[in-house]
Every structure is written in structure tokens, then in C-alpha cells.
Amino acid sequence: MKKIDKEKFFMQEALKEAKKAYKKNEVPVGAVVVYNNKIIAKAHNLNITTNDPTAHAEILALRKASKILRNYRLPDCEMYTTLEPCPMCAGAMVYARIKRLVYATEDPKSGCCKSVLNIVNNKKLNHRIEVVSGVCKKEAEKLLKTFFKKLRLK
């Protein structure tokens, strides 16, 4: 499988998770963790449902992957997420030693891989993550815009 095809395939899986969040009236963000070219963990935002400020898709996916691999370090894993990670999620990925991050669209208000800060490639931290952005960007943006437009109408 070509790298571009692989990225689109895994991002489509993350978008499926984001759509699950959307149906639950959660901010539509989805994430998958990939190990040896296989999805080992999937998650979507559940902050509102669980009343948990840490229940972001990325955090939940990291927790599941860590349990599956029986290690809090995930150096051979890739994270695919539909939105640029926030400071908490970016920091968790650094601590987990995620090898590669692929995200669909930027978050100009709290993104910490490029937009506001760059936690995942901060030279003062002890780990850096390869980052790819823009995979399935239009689909992720449309889902987010539709969600927030619907929210404003309420």
C-alpha cells in the first residue's frame, strides 16, 4: 500500500470515529492508533458524555493502545486524528513516544503541532514526532463546521 493511500485509509477510520462523536453531540474529533500497519485503538471525543475534560479522542485512543501493548510507551505507533491536537493531547503523545502523527485539519485556537504552539517538535523536550497534516482535510473541516453551525443555531 502506498504511503498516501495508507494515510487516507487510516484517516477515514478516524473520520468514522469523529462521526460517532457528532451523533452524540460531542465535538466531532476521532483518532486511531496504528501499530505494524494495523489499527489497535480507536476513539472519539467523549468530554460531554463523560463529564471528563481529558476524554479527548487522542487521549482515549492512547489509553486503549497502551493497554493492548501493555506499555505506556508507544514508540512504534502512529496516531491519526481529525483535528490538530491540543496541548494536553500533544503532550501525551510526546510522553508516549508516538513515532508519527497524521492529522486532517489545523486548530487555529488550540492546536499544538503548528498553529498555536509546537509541542510535538519542541527541541527542549526529550522526544519529537514526525508530523503530516492535511490528510482528508476538507472532510474533517466540513464535519467540524457543520457541528459548530448547528450548535450556534441552538
N, CA, C and O of each residue as an XYZ file, in Angstrom:
616
protein
N       0.848     -1.181      0.000
C       0.000      0.000      0.000
C       0.891      1.242      0.000
O       1.821      1.345      0.799
N       0.604      2.171     -0.890
C       1.367      3.419     -0.945
C       1.128      4.232      0.321
O       0.085      4.111      0.963
N       2.108      5.061      0.671
C       2.012      5.871      1.879
C       0.772      6.770      1.864
O       0.089      6.900      2.880
N       0.480      7.393      0.712
C      -0.677      8.289      0.615
C      -1.972      7.505      0.781
O      -2.877      7.951      1.486
N      -2.070      6.348      0.144
C      -3.261      5.513      0.283
C      -3.433      5.066      1.732
O      -4.544      5.061      2.262
N      -2.332      4.693      2.362
C      -2.345      4.258      3.760
C      -2.850      5.388      4.651
O      -3.699      5.172      5.516
N      -2.332      6.575      4.439
C      -2.747      7.718      5.252
C      -4.237      8.004      5.095
O      -4.930      8.256      6.081
N      -4.725      7.966      3.866
C      -6.155      8.213      3.634
C      -7.011      7.120      4.267
O      -8.059      7.408      4.846
N      -6.574      5.878      4.160
C      -7.327      4.768      4.739
C      -7.474      4.953      6.250
O      -8.584      4.875      6.778
N      -6.373      5.193      6.939
C      -6.431      5.338      8.395
C      -7.157      6.613      8.816
O      -7.831      6.631      9.845
N      -7.024      7.682      8.024
C      -7.748      8.911      8.361
C      -9.248      8.717      8.170
O     -10.043      9.280      8.922
N      -9.641      7.931      7.179
C     -11.068      7.628      7.009
C     -11.619      6.902      8.237
O     -12.768      7.111      8.626
N     -10.801      6.059      8.837
C     -11.215      5.374     10.068
C     -11.363      6.374     11.220
O     -12.286      6.270     12.028
N     -10.453      7.332     11.283
C     -10.558      8.384     12.305
C     -11.807      9.235     12.061
O     -12.475      9.641     13.012
N     -12.120      9.504     10.806
C     -13.330     10.275     10.478
C     -14.602      9.515     10.868
O     -15.590     10.130     11.270
N     -14.583      8.203     10.753
C     -15.731      7.401     11.212
C     -15.941      7.605     12.709
O     -17.072      7.714     13.182
N     -14.836      7.655     13.440
C     -14.925      7.908     14.881
C     -15.459      9.316     15.154
O     -16.274      9.512     16.056
N     -14.998     10.292     14.372
C     -15.469     11.678     14.541
C     -16.981     11.761     14.315
O     -17.677     12.510     15.000
N     -17.470     11.002     13.369
C     -18.913     10.993     13.089
C     -19.698     10.389     14.251
O     -20.831     10.792     14.511
N     -19.104      9.434     14.944
C     -19.740      8.876     16.149
C     -19.867      9.965     17.216
O     -20.891     10.074     17.891
N     -18.811     10.765     17.356
C     -18.854     11.874     18.322
C     -19.948     12.855     17.929
O     -20.721     13.304     18.775
N     -20.011     13.183     16.659
C     -21.020     14.118     16.147
C     -22.427     13.655     16.529
O     -23.246     14.457     16.978
N     -22.703     12.368     16.350
C     -24.027     11.823     16.657
C     -24.359     11.909     18.149
O     -25.528     11.886     18.535
N     -23.321     12.007     18.981
C     -23.511     12.123     20.435
C     -23.467     13.577     20.894
O     -23.422     13.848     22.094
N     -23.479     14.514     19.943
C     -23.371     15.952     20.224
C     -22.064     16.320     20.917
O     -22.000     17.258     21.711
N     -21.030     15.557     20.594
C     -19.674     15.855     21.045
C     -18.945     16.547     19.901
O     -19.307     16.362     18.739
N     -17.921     17.342     20.212
C     -17.108     17.928     19.146
C     -16.580     16.771     18.305
O     -15.946     15.860     18.836
N     -16.835     16.800     16.991
C     -16.518     15.639     16.155
C     -15.039     15.472     15.839
O     -14.547     15.889     14.790
N     -14.355     14.851     16.781
C     -12.940     14.511     16.605
C     -12.810     13.018     16.823
O     -13.350     12.460     17.778
N     -12.081     12.384     15.917
C     -11.823     10.952     16.028
C     -10.340     10.681     15.906
O      -9.599     11.461     15.307
N      -9.911      9.564     16.482
C      -8.489      9.208     16.446
C      -8.328      7.696     16.364
O      -9.141      6.936     16.889
N      -7.266      7.284     15.697
C      -6.893      5.869     15.683
C      -5.390      5.764     15.917
O      -4.619      6.631     15.504
N      -4.989      4.687     16.586
C      -3.575      4.387     16.783
C      -3.259      3.166     15.935
O      -3.970      2.162     15.966
N      -2.171      3.277     15.175
C      -1.763      2.230     14.255
C      -0.420      1.656     14.688
O       0.518      2.392     14.994
N      -0.345      0.327     14.707
C       0.881     -0.393     15.049
C       1.075     -1.484     14.012
O       0.166     -2.278     13.770
N       2.248     -1.532     13.397
C       2.518     -2.515     12.339
C       1.447     -2.497     11.243
O       0.992     -3.540     10.773
N       1.063     -1.285     10.853
C       0.059     -1.080      9.798
C      -1.319     -1.646     10.115
O      -2.095     -1.937      9.205
N      -1.627     -1.805     11.401
C      -2.942     -2.267     11.825
C      -3.475     -1.325     12.899
O      -2.724     -0.858     13.756
N      -4.758     -1.055     12.846
C      -5.389     -0.230     13.884
C      -5.501     -1.064     15.149
O      -6.082     -2.149     15.150
N      -4.933     -0.536     16.224
C      -5.039     -1.248     17.503
C      -5.954     -0.517     18.482
O      -6.367     -1.085     19.493
N      -6.274      0.751     18.181
C      -7.159      1.508     19.071
C      -7.886      2.580     18.277
O      -7.320      3.214     17.386
N      -9.160      2.768     18.625
C      -9.994      3.806     18.020
C     -10.714      4.535     19.146
O     -11.021      3.951     20.186
N     -10.980      5.827     18.923
C     -11.740      6.568     19.928
C     -12.280      7.852     19.305
O     -11.835      8.294     18.246
N     -13.250      8.429     19.998
C     -13.790      9.727     19.614
C     -14.026     10.538     20.883
O     -14.062      9.993     21.986
N     -14.185     11.837     20.710
C     -14.388     12.708     21.864
C     -15.578     12.254     22.695
O     -16.626     11.888     22.165
N     -15.390     12.288     24.017
C     -16.459     11.940     24.951
C     -16.471     12.873     26.163
O     -16.953     12.490     27.230
N     -15.952     14.080     26.012
C     -15.884     15.023     27.123
C     -17.243     15.286     27.765
O     -17.393     15.209     28.984
N     -18.225     15.595     26.928
C     -19.545     15.972     27.421
C     -20.255     14.758     28.003
O     -20.834     14.830     29.087
N     -20.210     13.650     27.285
C     -20.873     12.420     27.714
C     -20.359     11.943     29.069
O     -21.136     11.495     29.912
N     -19.053     12.042     29.273
C     -18.438     11.513     30.499
C     -18.152     12.580     31.555
O     -17.699     12.259     32.654
N     -18.415     13.849     31.225
C     -18.057     14.959     32.119
C     -16.583     14.886     32.509
O     -16.214     15.057     33.670
N     -15.761     14.627     31.508
C     -14.328     14.443     31.728
C     -13.547     15.322     30.749
O     -13.567     15.074     29.543
N     -12.865     16.340     31.256
C     -12.119     17.231     30.356
C     -10.952     16.550     29.653
O     -10.410     17.101     28.695
N     -10.555     15.367     30.106
C      -9.451     14.660     29.447
C      -9.933     13.625     28.440
O      -9.112     12.926     27.846
N     -11.230     13.508     28.233
C     -11.772     12.470     27.355
C     -11.744     12.888     25.878
O     -12.736     12.764     25.159
N     -10.588     13.381     25.454
C     -10.377     13.695     24.041
C     -10.115     12.391     23.292
O      -9.634     11.417     23.871
N     -10.431     12.383     22.018
C     -10.250     11.189     21.192
C      -8.829     10.652     21.279
O      -8.621      9.446     21.407
N      -7.848     11.553     21.209
C      -6.444     11.119     21.212
C      -6.064     10.466     22.540
O      -5.392      9.435     22.553
N      -6.483     11.050     23.638
C      -6.166     10.509     24.963
C      -6.796      9.124     25.126
O      -6.146      8.186     25.587
N      -8.064      9.010     24.743
C      -8.756      7.731     24.867
C      -8.102      6.661     23.988
O      -7.975      5.508     24.400
N      -7.689      7.047     22.778
C      -7.018      6.093     21.886
C      -5.658      5.682     22.442
O      -5.285      4.511     22.363
N      -4.913      6.637     23.003
C      -3.615      6.312     23.624
C      -3.799      5.342     24.787
O      -3.022      4.400     24.938
N      -4.814      5.565     25.600
C      -5.083      4.670     26.737
C      -5.352      3.250     26.257
O      -4.809      2.286     26.797
N      -6.205      3.132     25.226
C      -6.532      1.804     24.695
C      -5.293      1.122     24.112
O      -5.049     -0.059     24.360
N      -4.518      1.877     23.338
C      -3.312      1.305     22.715
C      -2.309      0.858     23.776
O      -1.689     -0.197     23.642
N      -2.152      1.649     24.817
C      -1.221      1.301     25.898
C      -1.636      0.010     26.595
O      -0.795     -0.818     26.945
N      -2.933     -0.149     26.791
C      -3.422     -1.390     27.409
C      -3.170     -2.586     26.500
O      -2.751     -3.647     26.963
N      -3.421     -2.414     25.224
C      -3.241     -3.517     24.272
C      -1.774     -3.934     24.186
O      -1.456     -5.123     24.185
N      -0.884     -2.939     24.116
C       0.548     -3.237     24.001
C       1.219     -3.439     25.359
O       2.398     -3.786     25.434
N       0.453     -3.217     26.430
C       0.954     -3.353     27.803
C       2.205     -2.518     28.042
O       3.194     -2.971     28.618
N       2.113     -1.272     27.569
C       3.245     -0.353     27.732
C       2.735      1.073     27.570
O       1.961      1.357     26.656
N       3.162      1.962     28.445
C       2.769      3.359     28.292
C       3.589      4.057     27.222
O       3.257      5.169     26.811
N       4.647      3.419     26.773
C       5.457      3.939     25.669
C       5.004      3.277     24.378
O       4.843      2.058     24.315
N       4.801      4.086     23.358
C       4.290      3.587     22.080
C       5.189      4.053     20.926
O       4.713      4.693     19.988
N       6.487      3.730     20.997
C       7.439      4.293     20.034
C       7.295      3.792     18.593
O       7.835      4.403     17.671
N       6.583      2.702     18.397
C       6.404      2.173     17.044
C       4.994      2.431     16.523
O       4.553      1.804     15.560
N       4.296      3.355     17.167
C       2.901      3.631     16.795
C       2.745      4.974     16.086
O       3.537      5.902     16.252
N       1.690      5.023     15.294
C       1.294      6.248     14.614
C      -0.090      6.640     15.108
O      -0.932      5.783     15.375
N      -0.317      7.941     15.228
C      -1.630      8.464     15.615
C      -2.217      9.181     14.409
O      -1.556     10.008     13.782
N      -3.467      8.856     14.091
C      -4.224      9.559     13.057
C      -5.384     10.243     13.755
O      -6.172      9.591     14.438
N      -5.494     11.550     13.589
C      -6.571     12.280     14.231
C      -7.127     13.341     13.289
O      -6.414     13.877     12.440
N      -8.401     13.628     13.455
C      -9.076     14.501     12.509
C      -8.832     15.985     12.764
O      -9.137     16.818     11.910
N      -8.290     16.321     13.922
C      -8.019     17.718     14.264
C      -6.646     17.825     14.923
O      -6.246     16.957     15.699
N      -5.947     18.881     14.608
C      -4.636     19.129     15.219
C      -4.759     19.043     16.741
O      -5.610     19.711     17.328
N      -3.934     18.240     17.375
C      -4.032     18.036     18.818
C      -3.821     19.295     19.662
O      -3.044     20.186     19.319
N      -4.548     19.325     20.778
C      -4.451     20.402     21.766
C      -3.186     20.194     22.612
O      -2.480     19.204     22.421
N      -2.892     21.112     23.541
C      -1.682     20.956     24.373
C      -1.662     19.647     25.177
O      -0.620     19.000     25.285
N      -2.797     19.267     25.730
C      -2.859     18.043     26.530
C      -2.559     16.813     25.669
O      -1.756     15.960     26.046
N      -3.203     16.736     24.529
C      -3.034     15.562     23.656
C      -1.641     15.525     23.029
O      -1.028     14.463     22.925
N      -1.149     16.689     22.615
C       0.203     16.749     22.042
C       1.229     16.327     23.088
O       2.161     15.584     22.781
N       1.061     16.796     24.316
C       1.968     16.417     25.396
C       1.915     14.936     25.700
O       2.946     14.306     25.934
N       0.707     14.374     25.699
C       0.557     12.939     25.953
C       1.242     12.122     24.862
O       1.840     11.084     25.144
N       1.156     12.583     23.629
C       1.816     11.870     22.526
C       3.330     11.915     22.663
O       4.016     10.938     22.363
N       3.848     13.045     23.115
C       5.298     13.152     23.347
C       5.705     12.175     24.447
O       6.681     11.441     24.294
N       4.968     12.163     25.545
C       5.306     11.250     26.648
C       5.150      9.787     26.254
O       5.871      8.927     26.760
N       4.212      9.498     25.353
C       4.018      8.126     24.890
C       5.062      7.732     23.842
O       5.183      6.563     23.476
N       5.808      8.724     23.370
C       6.840      8.499     22.341
C       6.249      8.047     21.004
O       6.849      7.246     20.288
N       5.074      8.570     20.682
C       4.464      8.276     19.377
C       5.479      8.620     18.291
O       6.134      9.661     18.348
N       5.602      7.742     17.308
C       6.580      7.928     16.235
C       6.104      8.953     15.213
O       6.876      9.793     14.752
N       4.820      8.870     14.867
C       4.315      9.689     13.763
C       2.881     10.113     14.030
O       2.067      9.326     14.513
N       2.584     11.358     13.710
C       1.244     11.915     13.868
C       0.759     12.391     12.506
O       1.467     13.105     11.796
N      -0.454     11.988     12.153
C      -1.088     12.463     10.928
C      -2.410     13.092     11.352
O      -3.242     12.429     11.972
N      -2.608     14.364     11.024
C      -3.895     14.985     11.346
C      -4.493     15.639     10.115
O      -3.785     16.002      9.176
N      -5.829     15.783     10.137
C      -6.551     16.269      8.968
C      -6.507     17.787      8.840
O      -6.114     18.313      7.799
N      -6.905     18.485      9.886
C      -7.020     19.938      9.770
C      -6.472     20.660     10.992
O      -6.423     20.107     12.091
N      -6.069     21.884     10.784
C      -5.481     22.696     11.848
C      -6.553     23.159     12.836
O      -7.737     23.243     12.511
N      -6.098     23.452     14.040
C      -6.950     24.064     15.056
C      -6.316     25.404     15.413
O      -5.403     25.455     16.238
N      -6.790     26.489     14.801
C      -6.161     27.799     14.996
C      -6.281     28.362     16.414
O      -5.588     29.321     16.757
N      -7.148     27.779     17.237
C      -7.335     28.288     18.605
C      -6.566     27.511     19.660
O      -6.181     28.075     20.685
N      -6.336     26.213     19.422
C      -5.618     25.448     20.449
C      -4.708     24.357     19.896
O      -4.255     23.496     20.649
N      -4.440     24.379     18.618
C      -3.565     23.370     18.025
C      -2.128     23.512     18.482
O      -1.573     24.611     18.472
N      -1.523     22.403     18.881
C      -0.164     22.456     19.434
C       0.832     21.592     18.678
O       1.731     20.989     19.264
N       0.652     21.547     17.357
C       1.615     20.875     16.493
C       2.118     21.841     15.432
O       3.034     21.526     14.673
N       1.500     23.040     15.388
C       1.847     24.034     14.390
C       1.139     25.365     14.635
O       1.784     26.413     14.646
N      -0.176     25.333     14.832
C      -0.994     26.541     14.832
C      -0.699     27.529     15.953
O      -0.399     28.692     15.682
N      -0.780     27.089     17.210
C      -0.574     27.975     18.357
C       0.806     27.749     18.965
O       1.562     28.693     19.193
N       1.116     26.504     19.219
C       2.421     26.075     19.741
C       2.872     24.864     18.931
O       2.134     24.344     18.094
N       4.095     24.432     19.199
C       4.554     23.195     18.577
C       5.190     22.314     19.652
O       6.412     22.233     19.778
N       4.339     21.671     20.405
C       4.793     20.798     21.489
C       5.461     19.543     20.938
O       6.448     19.066     21.499
N       4.930     19.008     19.847
C       5.423     17.725     19.340
C       6.814     17.804     18.716
O       7.448     16.777     18.477
N       7.281     19.003     18.458
C       8.639     19.161     17.922
C       9.423     20.244     18.654
O      10.250     20.937     18.062
N       9.153     20.377     19.939
C       9.864     21.343     20.773
C      11.230     20.757     21.132
O      11.318     19.687     21.735
N      12.276     21.460     20.760
C      13.642     20.960     20.990
C      13.995     20.831     22.473
O      14.940     20.123     22.819
N      13.256     21.500     23.346
C      13.518     21.396     24.785
C      12.954     20.118     25.392
O      13.322     19.745     26.506
N      12.067     19.447     24.672
C      11.506     18.192     25.162
C      12.358     17.029     24.662
O      13.140     17.175     23.723
N      12.194     15.882     25.301
C      13.086     14.751     25.012
C      12.619     13.844     23.877
O      13.252     12.823     23.607
N      11.539     14.194     23.218
C      11.063     13.382     22.092
C      10.380     14.287     21.082
O       9.693     15.241     21.446
N      10.577     13.978     19.821
C       9.917     14.712     18.758
C       9.173     13.730     17.867
O       9.562     12.570     17.731
N       8.098     14.216     17.265
C       7.208     13.374     16.476
C       7.189     13.856     15.032
O       7.076     15.052     14.765
N       7.302     12.915     14.111
C       7.123     13.246     12.695
C       5.654     13.624     12.493
O       4.765     12.915     12.964
N       5.394     14.731     11.801
C       4.023     15.217     11.636
C       3.680     15.381     10.159
O       4.466     15.907      9.371
N       2.490     14.916      9.811
C       1.918     15.113      8.481
C       0.538     15.723      8.690
O      -0.243     15.230      9.504
N       0.234     16.788      7.964
C      -1.083     17.411      8.111
C      -1.778     17.514      6.765
O      -1.146     17.419      5.714
N      -3.088     17.710      6.813
C      -3.862     17.946      5.606
C      -4.477     16.716      4.962
O      -5.085     16.830      3.898
N      -4.338     15.543      5.570
C      -4.914     14.321      5.002
C      -6.426     14.324      5.274
O      -6.853     14.361      6.428
N      -7.220     14.286      4.219
C      -8.694     14.347      4.311
C      -9.165     15.645      4.984
O     -10.170     15.663      5.694
N      -8.437     16.694      4.750
C      -8.702     17.986      5.395
C     -10.123     18.502      5.144
O     -10.809     18.901      6.085
N     -10.563     18.499      3.902
C     -11.880     19.072      3.577
C     -13.009     18.345      4.297
O     -13.943     18.978      4.789
N     -12.928     17.025      4.360
C     -13.978     16.251      5.025
C     -14.018     16.547      6.525
O     -15.095     16.683      7.105
N     -12.851     16.645      7.147
C     -12.788     16.944      8.581
C     -13.300     18.358      8.859
O     -14.051     18.572      9.811
N     -12.898     19.315      8.036
C     -13.351     20.701      8.214
C     -14.864     20.811      8.060
O     -15.525     21.503      8.835
N     -15.406     20.131      7.061
C     -16.855     20.184      6.831
C     -17.622     19.650      8.042
O     -18.625     20.229      8.459
N     -17.143     18.552      8.594
C     -17.794     17.960      9.760
C     -17.760     18.924     10.954
O     -18.766     19.115     11.637
N     -16.608     19.516     11.191
C     -16.475     20.468     12.309
C     -17.339     21.714     12.089
O     -18.030     22.158     13.005
N     -17.301     22.270     10.891
C     -18.093     23.477     10.598
C     -19.580     23.207     10.733
O     -20.317     24.032     11.273
N     -20.025     22.059     10.247
C     -21.440     21.694     10.357
C     -21.836     21.565     11.824
O     -22.900     22.033     12.227
N     -20.983     20.934     12.616
C     -21.264     20.761     14.050
C     -21.401     22.115     14.753
O     -22.370     22.338     15.479
N     -20.452     23.006     14.546
C     -20.472     24.288     15.251
C     -21.591     25.204     14.732
O     -22.139     26.003     15.492
N     -21.923     25.091     13.460
C     -23.047     25.866     12.913
C     -24.340     25.409     13.579
O     -25.164     26.229     13.984
N     -24.512     24.091     13.689
C     -25.695     23.512     14.341
C     -25.757     23.943     15.813
O     -26.832     24.247     16.330
N     -24.610     23.967     16.473
C     -24.537     24.357     17.880
C     -24.949     25.814     18.058
O     -25.682     26.143     18.990
N     -24.479     26.692     17.166
C     -24.825     28.116     17.259
C     -26.325     28.371     17.031
O     -26.880     29.331     17.565
N     -26.963     27.525     16.253
C     -28.389     27.681     15.967
C     -29.266     27.318     17.164
O     -30.416     27.750     17.246
N     -28.729     26.530     18.085
C     -29.499     26.107     19.260
C     -29.697     27.225     20.249
O     -30.325     27.026     21.289
